[in-house]
Amino acid sequence: MKPTIGRIVNYKLNQTDVEAINRRRTNPTSIAARIKEEKWPLGAQAHIGNDVTTGQIYPMIIVAVWGETCVNGQVLLDGNDTFWVTSAQLGESEGNWNWPVIEK
């Protein structure tokens, strides 16, 4: 198979990804407290979702292709946000993408 724009593949989060995703996420309780203290601008977009951990696999939509094995993509997280990945290589390791396994 050949990576193409729009294909859905699996992406395995690495530690750097996890730190970036969890750092920017918040929860409704925290937002309510900050609104009450006037430290949250009304109408601001919040990143809310379940915490992620190293090695978790999420679907990624390919948005750019750089050769046979290198892609950029939007990782669909378990929340209201996505995570942009650049120059991900085909492979089994964390920080790499792979083709989904088709179960029979």
C-alpha positions in Angstrom: 0.0 0.0 0.0 1.0 3.6 -0.6 0.3 6.5 1.7 -2.0 9.1 0.1 -3.8 12.2 1.3 -7.0 11.4 3.1 -6.1 7.8 4.1 -6.6 6.8 7.7 -3.7 5.1 9.4 -2.7 4.2 13.0 -0.3 6.5 14.9 1.5 5.5 18.1 2.0 8.3 20.5 5.5 8.9 21.9 6.5 10.7 25.1 6.9 14.1 23.5 3.4 13.8 21.9 1.9 12.8 25.3 3.5 15.8 27.1 2.3 18.3 24.5 -1.3 16.9 24.4 -1.8 16.6 28.2 -0.2 20.0 28.8 -2.8 21.8 26.7 -5.8 19.9 27.9 -8.1 21.1 30.7 -11.5 20.0 32.2 -14.9 21.7 32.8 -14.3 22.1 36.5 -11.1 24.0 35.9 -12.7 26.2 33.3 -15.6 27.1 35.5 -13.2 28.1 38.4 -11.2 30.2 36.0 -14.3 31.9 34.5 -15.4 32.7 38.1 -12.0 34.3 38.8 -12.2 36.1 35.4 -9.0 34.2 34.3 -10.7 32.5 31.3 -11.9 34.5 28.3 -15.5 33.8 27.5 -15.8 32.0 24.2 -12.2 30.6 24.3 -11.8 27.1 22.8 -10.8 24.5 25.4 -9.0 21.3 24.7 -10.9 18.7 26.7 -10.4 14.9 26.5 -9.1 11.9 28.3 -5.4 11.8 29.3 -3.2 10.1 26.8 -0.2 7.8 27.5 2.9 6.8 25.7 2.3 3.9 23.3 -1.4 4.5 22.8 -2.6 4.2 19.2 -5.0 6.6 17.6 -6.4 7.0 14.0 -4.5 9.6 11.9 -5.7 11.2 8.7 -2.8 11.8 6.3 -2.7 15.4 5.2 0.7 15.5 3.4 2.9 12.8 1.9 6.7 13.0 1.7 7.8 9.9 -0.3 6.9 6.3 0.3 7.0 6.3 4.2 7.0 9.8 5.6 3.7 11.7 6.2 2.1 14.6 8.1 -1.3 14.0 9.7 -4.0 14.9 12.1 -4.3 12.4 15.0 -7.9 12.0 16.1 -7.8 12.0 19.9 -10.4 10.9 22.5 -11.7 14.4 23.1 -12.7 17.5 21.2 -9.2 18.1 19.7 -6.7 16.7 17.3 -2.9 16.6 17.3 -0.8 17.6 14.3 2.1 15.2 13.5 4.8 16.1 11.1 7.4 13.9 9.3 6.1 10.7 10.9 7.8 7.6 9.5 6.2 4.2 8.7 7.1 1.8 11.5 6.1 0.0 14.7 7.9 2.3 17.2 6.3 5.2 19.2 6.1 8.3 17.1 5.5 6.2 13.9 2.5 5.4 11.8 1.3 2.1 10.5 -1.4 0.5 8.4 -4.5 -0.6 10.3 -4.8 -4.3 10.8 -7.9 -5.7 9.0 -9.6 -8.3 11.2 -11.5 -11.1 9.6 
